[in-house]
Amino acid sequence: MPAITGGAPVLLLGLDFGSTTSSALIAQASLSSQCVTGRMALNEPRVLFRGDPVFTPFKDDIIDTGAIGDLIEGWLEQAGVRPQQLFSGGVIITGLAARRHNAQALAHQVGQLLGNALVTRADDGGLESWLAFMGSCSALSRFHRQQPLLNLDIGGGTTNAAWGLDGNVLATGCHFIGARHLQFEPGSYRLRELSAFGRALLQHLGIAREPGQELMPLERDAVLAWYIAALLAIAEGDRAFFATALGRLVEQLPLLLPQGHASAALTFSGGVGELLYRHLQGETLPGTTFYGDLGIDLALAIARQPRLVGDANRLLPENRGRATVYGLTLHNTEISGSTLFLPRPQALPLKDLPIVARLPIDASERQLGDALDLALGSRDGACLQLLDGGQVPRLEQVRQLGTRLAQALQAAAPQPQWPLVLLLESNIGKVLGNYATDWGRSACNLIVIDEVRERSAHFINLGKPHQHIVPVAFYGVH
């Protein structure tokens, strides 16, 4: 859908720290409204900088935060961008990197370094799956709008699955299936390191190998065969496969396939997905364990399985190896409308607010009161989503909702500085906020963000206002 031209350009940043590699992306987009709907959006995105992927730095089996800081500063310097120029940004720490005990400290450090960037949590398999789909095959899905697509984003530590139709993700899953659970001395199959999942898999298969020992060809093939069986189980919705002890261990987030649809066509992204498509297109891949893991072997094993690659020739996703960072940079940030209710702009940014309830726009005072009781359990603020089902509320409906909100807020009596965020789909933020605060007489720190598309998530981040627009990011996607 075309956008009104002349929108203000803004800069977006995405940082992806994975089990194997880390990468950065900086894009520019136009902050403008859609001609038909009038909804504000980030339009006409254009990539300005792609940082070369580098191996994620670890030291003594934890993420090397100092080296990460140097990487980020180097990427920004190469791009000629200062942190204060960024409208929004995000960092996601994925796979095995997210399981290191200092991953949250790294997320906090990046947030401090980038200032107002909207930083997602480290261990969020559902969000990573959604981002990978959006970054790799959202356009493909919209083009083949009647064909369900299942994208498998396979990296070093996880396989992130997302099932989508017509560009919309309807189900996500995450499994600890990846190339780096067994690490080798490059050029050989001599084991150098085992993750907890790699060790459990070898034990399940009856393979008694420790770091320093050689993995024999039949043993390697048995590992690959289990991985292929697991990928097929994900694709077919075979819940019995993950009901075993090992299956339960590797399943972080089950993929529950929607019912009543045609069989999904498969696409791939992530590092292993990139290797797979390079092989299918006739390129020569690097030699034995070139990356020190099973990435090349797993890509070749997938290529030999017709059910997994049957659609590879007609459905080729974009941004395969960097799908997650593309999705994070270009799709994770939503834009508020310009009529939001924000009497205290200094209250932003706000981070890590739980979305405690998703209520209909005609919610009763009791429903609103119950939601506020839940919200008050969150010390630093909370968020409620009010959904209108695609029908723009009439002014009388808005007035009545505002009156019920005002009564519920009066009964709840939150502290004056405690922030409560309301998320709306329609362009009614300022009007609703005024009714809910009795036209400014209430001391409640109420923020109403409107024209934000519904997103099933657990947490929200709000950035600082920019020309009366607020960037919004979700995480904890379910």
C-alpha positions in Angstrom: 0.0 0.0 0.0 1.6 3.4 -1.0 2.5 5.8 1.7 2.2 9.6 1.8 5.6 10.9 0.7 7.7 13.4 2.6 7.7 11.5 5.9 10.6 12.1 8.2 13.5 9.6 7.7 14.5 7.7 10.8 17.3 5.2 11.5 16.7 1.6 12.8 19.3 -0.8 14.2 19.3 -4.5 14.7 21.9 -6.6 16.5 21.8 -10.4 16.6 24.1 -12.4 18.9 23.8 -16.1 18.1 25.4 -19.4 19.0 27.9 -19.1 16.1 27.9 -15.6 14.7 26.9 -12.1 15.5 25.7 -9.5 13.0 24.4 -5.9 12.7 22.1 -4.1 10.3 21.2 -0.4 10.1 18.3 0.7 7.9 16.6 4.0 7.1 12.8 4.2 6.8 10.2 6.9 6.3 8.0 7.8 9.2 4.7 8.5 7.3 1.1 7.5 7.1 -0.7 5.1 4.7 -2.7 6.8 2.0 -5.8 4.7 2.5 -5.9 4.0 6.3 -4.0 7.0 7.5 -2.1 4.8 10.0 1.4 5.8 10.8 4.1 3.3 9.8 7.7 2.8 8.9 7.7 2.8 5.1 10.1 2.4 2.3 12.9 0.8 4.4 16.4 0.9 2.9 19.4 -1.0 4.3 22.3 1.4 4.8 24.8 -0.9 6.5 25.3 -4.6 6.9 28.1 -5.5 9.3 30.1 -8.5 8.3 29.1 -11.5 10.4 31.7 -12.4 13.0 32.1 -15.3 15.4 30.3 -14.5 18.7 33.0 -13.8 21.2 33.2 -16.1 24.2 35.7 -16.1 27.1 35.8 -18.9 29.7 32.5 -20.2 28.3 30.6 -17.0 28.8 29.8 -14.1 26.5 32.7 -11.6 26.3 30.9 -8.4 27.0 33.9 -6.3 26.4 34.4 -7.7 23.0 30.7 -7.2 22.2 31.0 -3.6 23.2 33.9 -3.1 20.8 32.0 -4.8 18.0 29.0 -2.5 18.4 31.1 0.6 18.6 33.0 -0.6 15.5 29.8 -1.3 13.5 28.4 2.1 14.4 31.6 3.8 13.4 31.7 2.0 10.1 28.2 3.1 9.4 28.8 6.7 10.5 26.0 6.6 13.0 25.9 7.8 16.6 23.6 6.1 19.1 21.6 9.3 19.7 20.6 9.3 16.0 18.7 6.0 16.3 14.9 6.1 16.3 14.7 2.6 17.4 16.8 -0.5 17.7 16.9 -4.0 19.1 19.2 -6.7 20.2 18.4 -10.3 20.4 20.6 -12.9 22.0 19.7 -16.3 20.6 20.5 -20.0 20.7 23.3 -21.2 23.0 24.4 -17.6 23.5 21.1 -16.9 25.3 21.8 -19.7 27.8 25.1 -18.3 29.0 24.6 -17.0 32.5 25.6 -13.4 31.6 23.3 -13.0 28.6 20.9 -10.7 30.5 23.8 -8.6 31.7 24.9 -8.3 28.0 21.4 -7.2 27.0 21.5 -4.5 29.8 25.0 -3.4 28.6 23.8 -3.0 25.1 20.8 -1.0 26.3 23.1 1.3 28.1 25.4 1.7 25.1 22.5 2.4 22.7 20.6 4.7 25.0 16.9 4.7 23.8 17.2 1.5 21.7 14.4 -0.9 22.4 16.2 -4.0 23.7 14.5 -7.4 23.6 15.1 -10.1 26.1 17.9 -12.7 25.7 15.9 -15.9 25.8 12.8 -15.4 23.7 12.3 -18.3 21.3 8.8 -17.2 20.1 10.0 -13.8 19.2 13.1 -15.1 17.4 10.8 -17.5 15.3 8.5 -14.6 14.4 11.4 -12.3 13.5 13.0 -15.0 11.3 9.8 -15.5 9.4 9.3 -11.8 8.9 12.9 -11.4 7.8 13.0 -14.3 5.4 9.7 -15.0 3.9 7.0 -12.5 4.8 7.0 -11.1 1.3 6.9 -14.7 -0.1 4.0 -15.5 2.1 2.0 -12.5 1.0 2.7 -13.4 -2.7 1.5 -17.0 -2.2 -1.3 -15.9 0.0 -3.3 -19.2 0.0 -0.2 -21.3 0.7 0.7 -21.9 4.4 4.5 -21.6 4.9 6.5 -23.1 7.7 9.9 -21.4 8.1 12.6 -23.4 9.9 15.4 -21.0 11.1 18.3 -23.4 11.9 21.3 -21.9 13.6 24.0 -23.1 15.9 21.8 -23.7 19.0 18.2 -23.7 18.0 15.6 -24.4 15.3 13.0 -21.6 15.4 9.8 -22.6 13.6 7.1 -20.2 12.5 3.9 -21.1 10.6 2.4 -18.3 8.6 -0.3 -17.5 6.1 -0.7 -14.4 3.9 2.3 -12.7 5.7 0.9 -13.3 9.2 2.6 -15.7 11.7 0.0 -17.8 13.5 2.2 -20.3 15.4 5.7 -20.4 16.6 8.0 -23.0 18.2 11.6 -23.3 19.3 13.7 -26.4 19.7 17.4 -26.9 20.8 18.3 -28.5 17.5 21.3 -26.9 15.8 24.8 -27.2 14.4 26.9 -26.4 17.5 25.8 -28.8 20.1 28.7 -30.8 18.9 31.8 -28.7 18.2 34.9 -30.1 16.5 38.4 -29.1 15.6 37.9 -27.6 12.1 38.7 -30.0 9.4 38.1 -33.1 11.5 35.5 -34.8 13.7 37.6 -34.7 16.8 35.2 -33.4 19.5 36.2 -30.1 21.1 33.1 -29.3 23.1 29.6 -30.7 23.9 26.6 -28.7 24.9 24.2 -30.2 27.5 21.9 -31.1 24.6 24.7 -32.5 22.6 25.8 -34.7 25.5 22.2 -35.9 26.1 21.8 -36.8 22.4 25.0 -38.8 22.3 23.8 -40.6 25.5 20.4 -41.3 23.9 22.1 -42.8 20.8 24.5 -44.9 22.9 27.6 -43.0 21.7 30.3 -42.8 24.4 32.4 -39.9 23.2 34.0 -37.1 25.1 35.9 -34.0 24.0 39.3 -35.0 22.6 37.9 -38.1 21.0 37.0 -38.7 17.4 33.3 -39.1 16.3 33.1 -42.0 13.9 31.2 -41.7 10.5 28.4 -44.0 11.6 28.1 -42.1 14.9 27.9 -38.8 13.0 25.3 -40.2 10.7 23.2 -41.3 13.7 23.3 -37.8 15.1 22.3 -36.3 11.8 19.5 -38.9 11.4 18.0 -37.9 14.8 18.1 -34.2 13.8 16.3 -35.0 10.5 13.7 -37.0 12.3 13.2 -34.1 14.7 12.8 -31.6 11.8 10.3 -33.9 10.2 8.3 -34.2 13.4 8.2 -30.4 13.7 7.0 -30.1 10.1 4.3 -32.8 10.5 3.2 -31.7 13.9 4.2 -35.1 15.4 3.8 -34.4 19.1 4.7 -38.0 20.1 8.3 -37.5 19.0 8.7 -34.8 21.6 7.0 -36.7 24.3 10.1 -38.7 24.9 12.7 -37.7 27.6 15.1 -36.3 25.0 12.2 -34.7 23.0 11.0 -32.9 26.1 14.6 -31.7 26.8 15.1 -30.1 23.4 11.6 -28.6 23.1 11.8 -25.1 24.5 8.5 -23.9 22.9 6.2 -26.5 21.2 5.0 -25.7 17.7 1.2 -26.3 17.6 0.2 -26.3 14.0 -3.1 -24.6 13.1 -5.8 -27.0 12.1 -8.0 -27.0 9.0 -5.3 -25.7 6.6 -3.5 -27.2 3.7 -0.1 -28.8 4.3 2.6 -26.1 4.8 5.4 -25.6 2.3 8.8 -25.4 4.0 11.3 -22.6 3.8 14.6 -22.3 5.7 16.7 -19.5 7.1 19.6 -19.2 9.6 23.1 -20.3 9.0 22.2 -23.9 8.2 19.4 -22.6 5.9 21.9 -20.4 4.0 24.3 -23.4 3.5 21.3 -25.5 2.3 20.2 -23.1 -0.4 23.8 -22.5 -1.5 24.2 -26.3 -2.0 20.8 -26.6 -3.8 21.9 -23.9 -6.2 25.0 -25.8 -7.1 27.6 -23.9 -5.0 30.5 -25.7 -3.5 30.4 -25.7 0.3 33.5 -25.4 2.5 35.3 -28.6 3.6 34.8 -30.9 6.6 33.6 -29.1 9.7 34.9 -25.8 8.3 33.0 -23.9 10.9 33.9 -26.3 13.7 30.4 -27.8 13.9 27.9 -29.9 12.0 26.4 -27.0 10.0 27.6 -28.2 6.6 26.7 -31.9 7.4 23.2 -30.9 8.6 22.5 -28.8 5.5 23.6 -31.7 3.2 21.4 -34.2 5.2 18.4 -31.9 4.9 19.0 -31.7 1.1 18.7 -35.5 0.9 15.2 -35.5 2.5 12.5 -34.8 -0.1 9.8 -33.8 2.4 12.0 -31.1 3.7 13.2 -29.6 0.4 10.4 -30.5 -1.9 9.4 -26.8 -2.2 12.9 -25.3 -2.3 13.0 -24.6 -6.1 9.7 -22.7 -6.2 9.9 -20.9 -2.8 13.2 -19.2 -2.2 13.1 -16.8 0.8 15.1 -13.6 1.0 17.7 -12.7 3.7 18.2 -16.4 4.5 21.4 -16.3 6.6 20.5 -13.0 8.3 16.7 -13.5 8.6 16.6 -12.8 12.3 18.5 -9.5 12.2 16.5 -8.3 9.2 13.3 -9.2 11.0 14.5 -7.5 14.1 15.5 -4.3 12.3 12.7 -3.9 9.9 9.7 -5.6 11.5 9.9 -5.6 15.3 9.2 -1.9 15.8 5.6 -0.7 15.6 4.7 3.0 15.4 2.1 4.7 17.5 -0.5 7.1 16.0 0.1 10.8 16.3 -2.9 11.4 18.6 -1.6 9.4 21.5 -2.3 10.6 25.1 1.1 11.4 26.7 0.7 14.3 29.2 4.2 13.5 30.7 6.6 12.8 27.8 9.5 12.6 30.3 8.0 9.3 31.5 9.4 7.6 28.4 11.2 5.5 27.6 9.6 2.6 29.4 11.0 -1.0 29.2 9.9 -4.4 30.2 6.3 -3.6 31.0 4.2 -6.8 31.3 1.0 -6.9 29.2 -1.3 -8.2 31.9 -4.6 -8.3 30.0 -6.1 -8.2 26.5 -9.6 -6.9 26.8 -12.4 -6.0 24.4 -13.1 -2.3 23.9 -16.4 -2.7 25.7 -14.9 -4.3 28.8 -16.9 -3.8 31.9 -15.7 -1.8 34.9 -15.3 -5.1 36.8 -13.1 -6.5 34.0 -11.0 -3.3 34.0 -10.7 -3.4 37.8 -9.6 -7.0 37.8 -7.0 -6.2 35.1 -5.8 -3.2 37.2 -5.4 -5.4 40.3 -3.1 -7.6 38.3 -1.2 -4.6 36.8 -0.5 -3.2 40.3 1.5 -6.3 41.1 4.1 -5.0 38.6 6.2 -2.5 40.5 7.5 -0.5 37.5 4.3 -0.3 35.5 2.1 -2.4 33.3 0.2 -2.5 30.0 -3.3 -3.3 29.0 -4.4 -4.1 25.4 -7.9 -2.9 24.4 -9.0 -4.6 21.2 -11.8 -3.4 18.9 -12.0 -6.3 16.5 -11.4 -4.1 13.5 -14.4 -1.8 14.2 -13.6 1.8 15.0 -15.5 2.7 18.2 -18.1 5.4 18.1 -17.5 8.5 20.2 -20.2 7.4 22.7 -18.4 4.1 23.1 -15.1 5.9 23.7 -16.8 8.2 26.3 -18.4 5.2 28.1 -15.1 3.3 28.1 -13.3 6.4 29.4 -15.8 6.7 32.2 -15.4 3.1 33.3 -11.6 3.4 33.2 -11.8 6.5 35.3 -13.9 4.7 37.9 -11.6 1.7 37.9 -8.5 3.9 38.3 -10.1 5.8 41.1 -10.9 2.5 42.9 -7.4 1.1 42.3 -5.6 4.3 43.4 -2.2 3.7 41.9 0.8 5.9 42.9 1.0 9.1 40.9 4.3 8.1 39.2 3.3 4.5 38.5 2.9 4.2 34.7 -0.1 2.4 33.1 0.0 2.0 29.3 -3.1 1.4 27.3 -2.6 0.0 23.8 -5.3 0.6 21.2 -5.8 -0.4 17.6 -7.9 2.6 16.6 -7.1 6.3 16.4 -8.8 7.3 19.7 -5.8 7.7 22.1 -6.1 11.3 23.1 -9.9 11.3 23.5 -9.9 8.1 25.6 -7.0 9.4 27.8 -8.8 12.6 28.5 -12.0 10.9 29.5 -10.1 8.3 31.6 -8.3 11.1 33.5 -11.3 13.3 33.8 -9.6 15.8 31.4 -6.4 16.0 33.4 -7.9 16.1 36.9 -6.7 12.6 37.8 -3.1 12.2 39.1 -2.7 8.8 37.4 0.3 8.5 35.1 -1.7 7.2 32.2 -0.2 6.7 28.7 -2.5 5.8 25.8 -0.8 4.5 22.6 -3.1 4.2 19.7 -3.0 2.8 16.1 -0.8 -0.2 17.2 -1.6 -3.5 15.5 -2.6 -6.4 17.8 0.4 -8.6 18.7 0.1 -11.5 21.0 3.0 -10.9 23.4 3.9 -10.8 27.1 6.0 -7.6 27.3 6.3 -4.2 25.7 9.0 -1.5 25.4 8.2 2.1 24.5 10.9 4.5 23.2 11.2 8.2 23.5 8.7 10.4 21.4 9.9 11.5 18.0 7.8 14.2 16.3 4.8 13.1 18.4 5.3 9.4 17.4 6.4 6.7 19.9 8.2 3.5 18.8 6.8 0.3 20.3 8.4 -3.1 20.5 7.0 -6.3 21.7 8.7 -9.4 23.1 7.7 -12.6 24.7 5.7 -13.6 21.6 3.3 -16.5 22.2 
